[in-house]
């Protein structure tokens, strides 16, 4: 199962982490893992290229872990990109079920 945790402080994004694998299909054929990975990596790359926001990130080599934490305030562009990421994730979850992906919000 993929576990996505989103950290917020007073309604502002502070970061997120993805952990695990969906287990929907064998490695290399898992469309849920592929979709989630594409959304997550595109979000990180888009924030890096299209905003001036600062963040730290960790990524495991096997693809089962991604962590991104913002340093300082978060721009409207980053908030929109995060909203887009979460829209995509919730759509995947609605289509395939909570047994493959869970989304949790934590106040920090």
Secondary structure, DSSP 4 states (H G I P E B T S, - for coil): -EEEEEEEETTEEEEEEEES---SSSTTT-HHHHHHHHHHHHHHHHHHHH---EEEEEE-TTSSEEEEEEES---HHHHHHHHHHHHHHHHHHHHH-TTTEEEEEEE-
